[in-house]
Amino acid sequence: YAQIDTSKNSMTLETGSYFDLSTNSGFNNAYYEKTVAIVESGMVDVIVCDKDNYYNLSSSGLFLNLEDEKVADIYKTYTNRVLTTKHAETGEEVKVGIDVSDSEWFKKLNTYSNGAVVLISPKAPHLDKVKPFIDFLVHKSDQ
């Protein structure tokens, strides 16, 4: 979908950082900290999480506001899928999530049974590949 030349670049789909912020667990803290570290370091373009974790992650201010000019095309294309949350510190309403719960790809993988949300890293090294990824998830549902 993103037409990445894998002979020159690599693409990794990291699936080992599962955590459930609705429970109190030491493992949750470690995986959450790993997720924060990879987002803040600019190692990832997006994080896909379930809806429960979305509400906790999105309020942190860690992810790109979809009203940012850098992602205007994504916001315009997927306005009907945008999720809003309140920033934990400022109380400001921010639009940071794109609901892809109806993705057939995720349904076939039997993941995200309570819904899936895409969050964009503000330091995404391949920001130009984010929209094709979302297109893939959404249009896979349309086929």
N, C-alpha and C positions, 0 to 999 in steps of 0.2 A: 504493500500500500504506500509506503514512503519512498520506495525506489532507492534504498540505501545500497551503495556498492559495498557489499560485505567483504570483498577482496581487499578493500582499503580501510574500511571502518567496521566496527562491531556494533551489534545491537544486543542489549540484554533485557530480558523480561524478568525482573527480580520478583520472585514470589515467596521468598523466605522471611519476609518481615511482617508476619501477621500479628496483630495485637487487637485486643478488645478493650477499649477505654471505658466500657461500662462495668468492668470488673477490676478488682484490686489485686494485682499480681506482679511479682518481681519481673517475670518474663515480659509482661506488657510494658513496663518501664524501659527495659533494655531495647525492645523492638521499636518503641516509640522514639527513644533517643537516637537510635540508628536512622530512623526515617527522617527525623529533624536534621541530623548531621548530613545526610546525603542531599537533602533539599537545599540546605544552607550552603553547602560546598559547591553547588552547581553541577553535581554529578548526574542529575536526572532532569528530564523534560516535564514529566507528569508523574503524579501518584494517582492510582485508582484505589478507591477504598469503598467500603460498604457505607450505607447511609448513617448508621449509628456512629461510626468513627468520623464520618464527614462533619457532623455537627461539632464534634470536639476539635478536630484538626482545623477546620475552617475558621473558627473563632480566634485562632492563635495569631493571625496576621502573617503567617508564614508563606501564604500562597498569593499569587498574582490576582489582583482585582480585575475582573473581566471587563471593566469599563476603562482599563488602561489602553492607551492608543496602540501599544504593541500587539494587542490581541483584538483589535476592533473588528476584524473580519470574522473571527471566531464568535465574538459576542453577537454580531449582526446575524450570522448564519444560525446560531443556536439560542437565540433569545428565549424561545419557548421552552428550553431545557435548563435555563440558568436558575440556580438555587441561591437564595440570599440567606445570610446569617448575620448575627451581631458580633462585632469584634469584642473580644473579652475585656480589653482594657478601656477602649474608647466608647463602647456602646453603639458605635456607628454601624449602620447596615451596609454590608459589603456583599458583592456578587462575586463569588469565587468558585462555585461548583457547577459542573455541567452534568446533568442527570443522563446516564446512559443505561439505566436499569433495564430497558427493553432490548439490549444488545443480544442478538442471537448467539454471538460468539461466546459471551459469558454464560448464557444459558446452556450451550453445548458443553462448556467446561464444568458446569454444575457449581458455579461460584456466585458469590454475591446474591444469595437468596433473598435478602431484604433490600436489594437495590444497589446499584453501583454509581459512583460519582467520580468524575475526572477533576483533579486539581492541578493547576499549572504552576510550575516552579518559576519564581521571578528571575532566576538565574539560568533558565533552560538553555543549554548549550546548542540545542537544535530547535529553536522556537518555530522555525519554518516547517518542521515535521509534525508539530502538535495537531494542526488542523487535519492533515491527512490521516492521522491516527484516530481522531474523533470521527472523521468521515467514515473510516473503515468500521468502527464500532457501530455507528448509527446506521449506515447503509447496509451493513451486513444484516441488520434487522429488517430492512426494507426488501431484501431479496427473497 
